[in-house]
Amino acid sequence: MMRPLPSSVSPRFRYAALDVSRGIALVAMALYHATWDLGALRLTPENYALTPSGRLAAHGIAGSFLILVGIGLVLMNDERFAARPFVLRLARIAGAALLVTVATLITDPSNYIFFGILHCIAVSSVLALPFVRRLPRWASVLAAALVLAGPHLISGEILDTPLLSFLGLGRTMPQTNDYVPLFPWFAMVLAGVAMALYGLATVRRSWLATWTASGRLARGLAWAGRHSLAIYLIHQPILMGLFTGIVSLTGPHPQAGVAEFRALYVRNCLATGGETQACTRAAACVSDAFRRENLWADRPRSFTAEERLRAQGLSQGCYEAAEGSAPAP
């Protein structure tokens, strides 16, 4: 059994350290989204948010939010099920998730968000309740391990149907701008539940129970952590609006799309029997030649018949030059 809060502590007691942790996660999230926006608007040479390190950062940020959700569920429903606060919180998160879906369906229907981080938090909050209130503590650990392993244990074509995509057990990745399915991400919420169930009694006896945020930075992070949902909803429109204004004045980065173009050229070149080194050299040559001949665009576009012939000639000349059989065009 966990110790109850000391009688001197208000029932609405908040751990400042938890608010600050949530604020730090929000800052990391905003930085990641800013990186994604810069790449999407071609203000950087490539979209660094989509690189392996960028994707790893995105997973770490999402995981930290979900772990904090699990911890928060235990704190909210520790001594008894706080029905009214829980339902109100769930309604806010579910409403915000619906708003995100509707907004992205209007602005980007081919990549709209049907089960992103807010959707996952809303559903996971309901599914985690038995582990908070009814089941033994070890059950949350076991369930977290099973959910984490779920995508490797269960798979099938039927799970690729749009109606079941929220599970995350299909064989293909849905086309969406934010995808946080229950498997494996519900495991992070359960991990947070387990951490709180096993560690809360110790935390209550430690300095963390009475620690307060001091200094502007800590107070600012704690404030952000207390208003995380509102910040989540407004930060991306603000960032996108700001960067859209910048790109309208500066234009795209001079090297925007170059790395993507060269990688695609190399793949196509190799697929048609080209040699690796020759394809790599030819890719650089072609991108430079396209710029010189005014065929380059920072985004894919359709060539006219005349431009297509010129592009094919430049590509062939570059590959022959790369093989050493002819001078570069």
N, C-alpha and C positions, 0 to 999 in steps of 0.2 A: 504494500500500500504506500502511496506517495503522501508525504506530509502536506497538510493544508497550508495555504498561505497564512502568514502571521496575521493575527487579528488587527494589527495596526495598519495593514496594507489594504487599500481600497479594493473592492471587487473589480473595479475597472483598471486595476494596476497594469502598467505596460512595462516591459523590459526595454530600457533605452538601447541596450546593446542590440536587441533584435531589430528595432527601428533603424538603427544606424546600418546594420547589415543589409537590411532591405534597401536602404538608400544607396549603399555602395553598389548593389546589384542593379539598381535603376541607372546609375551613372554608367556602368559598364554596358548596359543595354542601349542607352542613348548613344554612346560612342560607337557601338556596333552598327546601329541603324544609320548613324551619320556616315559611316564608312560605306554601307550598302547604298545609301542615297547618292553619295559622291560618284560611286561606280556606275549606278544606273543612269545618272545624268551625264556621264562621260566627262566628269571633272577630274578624274584620275585616269592614268593609263589603262588600268583594268579594274574590275570590281574585286577588291581585295577581300571583301566579305565572303566571296564565293570560293576563295582559295582553301586548301586543306586547313591551314592555320586559322583562317576566318571561320570556317565551319566548326572547328574544334572550340573556338571561343564562344560561338553561338550556343553550342551544346552545354558548355560550362555555365553560361549565364542562365539558360533555361533551367538547368538542373538546380542551380542555387535558388532560384525563385520557388521551385516546386518543393525543395527541402524546407524552405522557410514556411511554405503553406502547411506542410505536415506539422511542423513545430507549433505554428499558430493554432491549428485545430486542437491540439492537446491543451494548450494554454486556455483557449476559449471554453473548452468543455471538460476541464479537469475534474472539478468536484461534482458537477452535475451537467446534464445536457442543457446548454444555453439555447433553447429553442428559438426564441425571438431574435437574438443577435445573429444566430446561425442562418436563419431564414432570410433576414434582411441582407446579410452579407452575400448569401447565395444569389438573391434576386439582383443585387447590384452587379455582381460578376457576370451572371447569365445575361442580364440586359446589355452590359457592355460587350459581351461576346457577340450577341445578336447584332448590335450596332456595327461592330467590325465587319461581320459577314455582309450585312446590307451595304455598307459603304464600299467595300472592296468589290462586291458584285456589280455595283454601279460604275466604279472607276476602272476596274481591271477584271472584267468578267471571265477572261480565260485563265486567270490565276487567283481567283477570289479565295478568301480564307474561310474554309468551312469547319476546320477544327484546329485552331491555333492554341496559343498558350492560355488564353482566357477560357476557351471551351474546355481545355484539359483540366484547368484548375476547378471549374464549376463541377464537372462530372466527378473528378477525383475527390473533391470535398465530400460528396455524398457517399461514394464508395468507401472512403476511409473511416467513416463514422464507427462502424462496428469494431474496428481495430483500436479506436480511441476509447470506447466506452464498454464494450462487451467482451472482447476476446483477450486471451492472455498476451502479455507483452511479446513473447517469442513469436506469436503468430504474425506480427507485422514484419519481423525479420524474414521469416520463411516466405511470406507472400511477396515481399519485395524481391527476393531472389528468384522466385518463380516468374513474376511479371517481367523482370529484367531478362530472363532467359527465354521468355515466351516466343519472340520472333524467330529464335533458333530452333524451337521445339515444335511450333505449330505453323503450318503454311498450307495454302491451297488456293486454287484459282477462284473459288467461290468467294474468298475473302477479299478479292480485288474489286468486287462490286461496290459502286459508290455508296450504297447504304451501309456497308460494313467498313468503309475506309477509315473511320475514326478509330478502329481497333489497332491498326498498324500491323496487321498480320498478313497482308497481301504480299504478292511477289513483285509488284511494280509500285513506283513512287508516284503518288498523285501530283498533278500539276497545280501547285498552290504556292503562295508567297510565304506562308507560315504553317508548318505542319508539325503538331506535337501530339501524336496519337497516344492512346492509353498504354499500349505496349510499345516501348518499354518505359514511358515516362511516368506512369502511375507509380512505378517502383521508387521514384525519387520522393514522391509524397509519402509513401509508406516508410521510406528511410528516415524522413523527417519526423514522422510519428514515432518510430522506434527510438530515435535519438532523444526525443523529448521524454518518452516514457521511462527510458533507462537513466537519463541524465538530469531530469528536472529537479529531483530531490537534492542532488549535489549542487546544482546551480543555485538553488534557493539558499544554500548555506555559504555560498561564495560571495565574493565582492561584486559579481555581475548582478546580483539581485538588487543592489542599492546604487549601482553605478549610474551616473547621470551624464548626459552629453554636455560638455563644456567647450567653449571656444566656438567661433563662427562656423568652421567646417563641420564639426561634429553636430552642432545644433541644426545646421542646414541639412545634413544627411538624415538626421532623425526626423526632421519635418517632412522631408521627401518620403521617408519610409512610412510615415503615418498617412500620406496622401498618394500612395503608390498607384492606385487605380486611375485617379484623375490624371496624374502625370503620364501614365502609360497611354492614355487615350489622346492627349493633346500634343505630346512631344513630337510624334512623327509628322503630323500636318505642319507643325511649325518648322521643323527641319527641312521638309521637302519644299515648303514655300520659300524659305530662305535660300536654299541652294538653287532652286529654279530661277530666282531673281538673279543670282550670281552668274549662272550659265547663260542667261539672256544677255548679260553685259560682256562676259569674257569669251563666250563660245566654249566648245569642248576642249579638253586637253589635246595638244598636238599629237600625242602618242596614244590617244584613246582608241582602243580596238585593235592596235597593232599586234599585241601578243596573242589575242584571240584569233585574229586573221592568220597569223603565222602557224599557230597550233593546228587550225583547221586545214590549212594548205598542206602541212606535213602529213596529217592523217590521210587526206585524199591522195597525196602523192605516194605514200607507202601502200595504200590500198590498190593502186594501179601498177605496182611493181617497181617503184622507185627505190633507190638506195637511201639509207637513213641520212648520211652526211650530205649527199647531194640534195635531198629534199629539204634539209634544214637550211643549207646555203641558198637554195632557190627561193625558199619562203621569204627570207630577208630581202633578196633581190627583187622579188615581185612586189612586195609592199612598197619598197622605195620607188620602183618603176611606176607603179600605179599613182603614187603621189606626184611624180614628175610629169606624168601624162594627164593629170587632172581626172583620173579614174577613181581616186580614193574617196571614200566616205566613211565617217566615223561609225555609221550604222549600215547594215546590209541594205542594198538597193538593187533595183533591176537595171540591167544594162540595155541600151538600145542594140540593134543588130550590129551596127558599126562598132560600138564600144565593145561588144562581145568579141568581135574578131580581133580588135586591138589587144584586148586583155588576153586572149588565147595566144596571140603571137608573143606578147611579152612573157607570158608564163613559159612557153616552150623555149624561148631564147634564154631565159634565166636558168632553166634546168639544164640545157645544153652547156651553158657557161659553167654551171656548177660541176658538171662532169668533166669540164676541161676541154670540150670539143669545139667550143665556139666562144667568142667574146660576149660579154654581157650586153644586153640591148641598151 
